[in-house]
Amino acid sequence: MTVLTTGTRKAAGRDRLSPLLRLLILTQLAFNVGFFAVLPFLSEHLGQAVGMAGWLVGFVLGLRTFSQQGLFVVGGALADRYGIRPVVLAGCVLRIAGFAWLGYAAQTWSVICAVLLIGFAAALFSPAVESEVARQAVVHEEQGGSRTRVLALFTVAGQAGAFVGPLLGALLLSVDFRTVCLAGAGIFVLVLAGHAWLLPQHIPGRERVEVRGGIGPLLRNRRFLALCCAYGSYLLAYNQLYLALPAEVERAAGSQAPLAWLFALSSLLVVTAQLPVTRWVGDRLDLRRSMVTGLLIIAAGFAVVAAARPAGWTGTAGLLPAAGLVVLLTLGQMLVAPVARAWVPDLAEEGRLGLYMGALSSVSGLIVLVGSSASGTLLDSGLPVAVPWLVLAAVPAAAVALLPRPAVTGGGPR
């Protein structure tokens, strides 16, 4: 009994997070609370209060996505060059300014400028934080801990923030949208102050490199680009929660009211099950097998809807396949998302982890942009009802063939 207790304590000690990792994981929680307190209510505000046409609202939301995901590679390169502290602090300042500006913006040009500022802020601080979490996860693994557990905790923190943020925003919306924006800005003021105090000026082991000279080797890195494409297929599948799923819920229930419950189910699953799933898989599968399993589970989720769709069920029975899709897609996400980030350090060029983490988001975001247009066309194509869902199932299944072999092939599961 004493031996077992001592071994358990040693294992717990090896898996204890460093103060820097705890700070960065809490950072992700705070980022998402502040962001999602505002974002879910932006579309209605632009259409109702500002009076924008529907196409213009969509254009503004698309600009926000582009200024964020599309420029992640820029933020990652800057983090490699200047370190994460100045990049994170600059991103927080821009996010504070963007939210405050959005709260008072009443004209189209003003709204667009505020939204671009909000998006570019995340393009600075997100890849900086993500790359350092990935690098610290490798250090944690070298000390006997689990790399994927660190990235799983990071995912849980982000999902918890995405769950709490809208609740806070809905509460403040009873005052007005400006109050919501100022509250979001206030959260980032606290984040800025905390990081100015706690984030080290120099992190041991993180050497700074010139911005120039990194893109060429990245574009020639076939194994990394293959990972980007596979990860992009997962993000494209996940994006169907906002494209294909609402249409299916509307068909089955006659309204989109059940969507809120399905999204809540997804968030609850990630918050409660991510760490147990990661622990169970980490003892059995390496990085590649984890992603293979996750992608195939996601494909199975779309196959469930494809199998049920010809029956034309409605009501509660009609919502069951949609719920099955959400559960399987979320389970696949638990396997794919942390593992993909954990894999990047094995594929990145020395000293350019920020660039590669940013590129992972930018390349996969471009895939989602193109793929979402294609999937939207597919859903409206008039083909037999099961065909679009079968095609959506084939995308993550086919992405399995793109996954590179792990850099380390010997030993046990990672």
N, C-alpha and C positions, 0 to 999 in steps of 0.2 A: 504493500500500500504506500509506503514511504517513497519507494522508487518511482511509482506511477505519479505521485503528487509532485515530486521533484521534476520529473520529466515534463509534466504539464506546465509547471511554472516556468521552466526553461523555454518551452515552446511559446508560451504567452509572452515572455520577455523578448524573444526573437521577433515576434510579430507586433510588438508595440511600436506605434508610429512616432516618428521624430516630431519635435515641436513645429518645424517648418511644414511638414506634411499635414499636421492637424490644422495649421493656419490656412494652408491652401485649400483643403477640403471644406473648411468652414467658409472660405472665400466663395467657393462655388455655390454654396447654399445661399449666401447673402446676395450674390450676383443675380440668382434666379428669383429670389423673393422680390427684389427691386424691379427686375425686368418684367416678370409676369404679373406684377401688381398693375402694370400699365397696358401691356400689349393686348390682352384679350378684349379690352374695351376701346381700342384705338379705331377699329373699323367703324363701329357704330357712331363714335364721336365725329369722325370725318364725314360720314354720310348725313348725320342728323344735325349736329351743331354747326359744322363748317359748311355743309351743303354741297359736298363734292358728289359728282356723278359716280355711278358704280364702277365704271371702267377706270376712273381716276383714282378711286380708293384702291383698286387692285394694283394700279401702277405704283402708287406710293408704297404699298406694302411690299411689292416686288423690289423697289429701290432699297428699302430697308434691308431685305434679305441679301441683295447684291452687295451693298456697302459693308455688310457684316461677313457673310460666308465667303464672298468672292475675294475679299481683301485679307482673309486670315493669313495668307502666305506672306503678306507685307508685315503684319504684326509679328509673325514668327521670326522673320529675318531681322527685324529691329531688336527683338529680344535676344537673338544670338549676338548682335553687334554691341548693344548697350547694356545687356543684363535685364532681368525681369522687373526690377524695382522701378526704374524710370518709366518703362513702358506701361506697367500696371497703373502707376499713379497718374500718368497722362491720360490713359483710358478712362479712369474714374472721373477726372476733371471734365473730360469731354462728355461723359454720360450725364453728369450733374447738369452741365450747361444745356445739353440736348433736351433732357426732361423738363427743365425749367422753361426753356424756350417753347417747347411743345405745349406746355400748359397755358401760355399766353398767345400762341400763334392763332391767327384768325383768317389769314389769307393763304392761298395755295402755295405761293413761293416760300412763305415763312414756314409752313408745315413741312414742305419738302426739305428745306435746309435743316430743320430740327430733326427730322427722321434720319437724314443722311448722317448727321452728327451722332445720333444714338447708335446707328449701325456701325459706323467707323470706330466708335469707342470700344465696342466688343471685339472688333477686328484687331485692336491693340491688346487689350488685357486677356482675352480668352486664350489665344495660342500661347501667350507668355506663361500663363498659369498652367495650362494643359501640358506644355513641354516640360516645365519644371516638375510637375507631378509625375510625369512619365520617367524623367531622369531620376528623381528621388525613389521611385518605385523599383528601379533597377538596383540602386544602392541598398534599398530595403531587402531585396531578394538576395543580394550578395552577403547580407548579414544574417541570412537564414529565414527571412520572412517570405511572404507571397507577393509577387509582383501584381498578379491579377486581382488579389484582394484589395490592394491599394486603389487600383482603378475602379473596382466595383464600389468601394466606399465613395469615391469621387462621383460616380454615376448616381448612387443613392442620394447623396447630398444635393445634386442638381435636380433630381426628380422631386425631392422633398420641397425644395424651393419653388419648383414649378407648381406644386400642389398648394402651398401656403400662399404664394403671391396673389393668385386670383381671388382667394378668399379675403385677403386684406384689401385688394382693389375694389371688390364688390361692396365691402363695408364702407369704404371712403367715397364710393360713387354716389352714395346717398346725399353727400354734400354737393360735389360737382367734379367734373373731369380734371379741372385744374388742381384740385386738392389731391387727386390720385397722382398726378404727375409730380407735384411738389413732394409728396410722401416718397415716391420712387427716388427722386433726387436726394431726399434726406437720408434714405438708406445708403446711397452711394457716398454721401458725405461721411457717414460713420465708417464705411469701408475704407475710404480714402484716409481718414484719420488713423484708423487701426493699422493700415499698411505702412503709412509714413512712420509709425512708431515701431512696429514689430518686424517688418520685412527687412532682412539684412541688406546692407550696401553691397556686399560681395558674398556669393554663395560658394563655398569650397567645391572645387572640381568643375565649376562652370567657367570655361575660358571663353573670352570674347573673340569673335572672328569678324572679318570684313564682310559687308553685305555682298560685295561683288564676288563672283566666282562660284556661287552655290547653285544657281539654277541649272547650269549645264550638266553637272554630274547628276542632279536630281532627275532631269528629263531622260538621262541615259540609264537610270536605275530601274531596270525592268521589273525586278521583284517588288520594289516599292510601288510602282505604278500599277502593278497587278493587284496589290493589296488595296490601293485606292479604288480601283474599279469594283472589286468585290465589296468593299465597304460602301461604295456608291450604290450598288444594287440593293444593299440592306436599307440605306436611307431612302431610296426610291420606294421600296416596299413599305417602310414606315410612314412615308408621306401619304400613303393611301388612306391612313386614318383621317386625313383632312380632305380627301378627294373621292375615293371609291366608297369608303364606309358611310359617309353621310348620305350618299345617294341610295345605298342599300337599306339604311335605316329608314329613310323617307318612304321607300317603296313598301317596306314590311310593316311599319307602324303608322304611316300616314302623316308623320311629323318627324322632326329631328330632336324632339324632347329627350328620347332615350340616349342620345349621344353623350350628354353630360354624365350619365351614370356609367357608360362604357369607358369614357376617359378617366373617370374617378377609379374605376376598376383597374385600369392600366397603371395609374400612378400608385395605387395601393399595392399592387403586385410587386412593382419594382422596389418600393420602400421596404416591404416586409420580406420578400423572397430573394432579392438580389444577392445578399451575402451568403445565405445557405446554399443557393444554386452555385455560386462561384466556388465556395468551399468544396462542395460535392464534386463538381467538375474538375477543379484544380488537382484533386487527388487521383484523377483517372485519365485526363486528356491533356495533350500538349496544346500549344496555341493554335496550330492549324486544325486539329481535330475539333477543338472547341468551336471555331468559326464554321467548319463544315456542318457540325451538328446544329448550330444556331440557324444557319441559312436554310437547311433542310426543314427545320421546324417551322420557320417562316413560310416556306413554300407550302407546307402542309396546311397552314392556316387558310391560305387562299384556295387550296384544293377543297377544303371543307365547304366553303361557300359555293364553289363551282359544282360540287356534287349535289348540294341542296337546292341550288337556284332553279333548275328545271321544274321542280315540284311547285314553285310559286307560292310557298307558304307565306302567310301574313300573321299579324298579331304576335303573341308571345312565341309561338313556334317559328315564325319567320325571323325573329330576332336571335334565336339560339345560334344559327350559323355565324352571325355577325359577332356575337359574344365569343364564340369559339375562335374566330379570327383574331380578336383582340387579345385573348389569353395566349394563343400560340405565338402571335407576333411579338407580344411583350416578353414571353419566355425566350424567344429567339434573340430579342434585343439584349436580354441579360447575358447571353453567351457571346454575342458578336461585339457589342460596343466596348466593354472594358478590354476585351482581348485584342481588338484592332489597335487600340491606343497602346496597350502593353507591348505589341509586336513592333511598333515603329522604331524604338531605340535599337533593335537588332538590324534594321535596314537603313538607318540614317547614317549620313556621313559624319565623321567625328567633328564635334563642335557645332553642328547645324541641326540640332534636334528641334529647335523652335521653327526653323524653316520647314522641316519635314512634317511636323505636327500641323502647321498652318496649311501646308499643301494638301494634307490628307482631307481637311475640311473643304478647301477651295476646289480641288479636283472632284471630290464626291458631290459637292454642291452643284457644280456644273452638270454632272451626270443627272442629278435630280431635276435641274431646270429643264434639260432637254427631255428626259424621260417622263416628266409630269405632263408635258404637252402631248407626248405620244400616248400616254395612258388615258388622258382626258379624251383624246380623239377616239381611242379604242372603246371606251365606255359608251360613247355616243354613236358608234359605228352601225348599229342595227344588226350586228352579228347574233347568232344564237346566244341565249343569255349566259350559258356556261363558258363560252369561249373567252371573253375578256378576263375572267377570273383564272382560267387555265393559263393564259398568257402571263398574267401577273404572278402565278405560281412558278412558271418556268424561269422567270428572271433570277430570283435568288438561287434556284436549283442549278441553273447554268453557271452562276458565279462561282460555284464550288470548284469548277475546273480552272478558274483563274488564280486561285490562291497559290502563292509560292510555297515552296518547301521551307520549313524552319531553318534558320541559320545553324542551329545546334541540333543535330540529329541523334546524338547518343544520350545515355542516361534515362532517367524516368520522366514523368510528366512534369511540366513547368507550372 
